């Protein structure tokens, strides 16, 4: 299947850089295009990529979801333009990222990770949503290393708050698999990942289903989860007003 050119941004370094726009919510409104982006790690961006992202696309708010060990390994934040507001929110810093073991079930492993974030990093998820609400008329980007798990959780939370239905949230999550031909070699180049199977890096629908189910059944939904973790009703209104058209 070919990449969706309206949603995937064609860069030389990043291979999973996507627009969150275009999804219709339950009230018939549409998430605005070219306002919020999600991505894999930015450290491989070329000078041309950097110019395109920060000048042509106008990204001014950047949320980095990687752990400190990943930031130490790959860096990049010191080279950001002065126009960019950078925020580090390591959803999995206290959990860590365990090596993939032979025999691990990718879906079960990812489900455990997503539920850990849901149950232990609520204040950081809230900080991310707050940061997005502080740039209501400007362009934002959030990312991790693969642009799938931590990024996928935040994307799912944001789309849920915008009242996008589960089917479209799942479809957005699974788009990472369309980029896997280019993404897999990059992830295997990370020390410790050399022999990991392709499936261990792919989006696993059952994992996101478990996350969305727990979000609704255990926390009452995305808005209730966000407010319980400190996001004001005013900021939720700002997100909806600025990102829905």
Buried (B, 14 or more C-beta within 10 A) or exposed (E): EEBEEEBBBEBEBBBBBBBBBBBBBEEEBBBBEBBBBBBBBBBBBEEEBBEBBBEEBEBBBBBBBBBEEBBEBBEBBEEBBEEBBEBBBBBBBEBEBEEBEEEBEBBEBBBEBBBBBBEEBBEBBBBBBBBBBBBBEEBBBBBBBBBBBBBBBBBBBBBBBBBBBBEBBBEBBBBBBBBBEEBBEBBBEBEEBEEBEBEBBBBBBEBBBBBBEBBBEEBEBBBEBBBEBBBEEEBBEBBBEBBBE
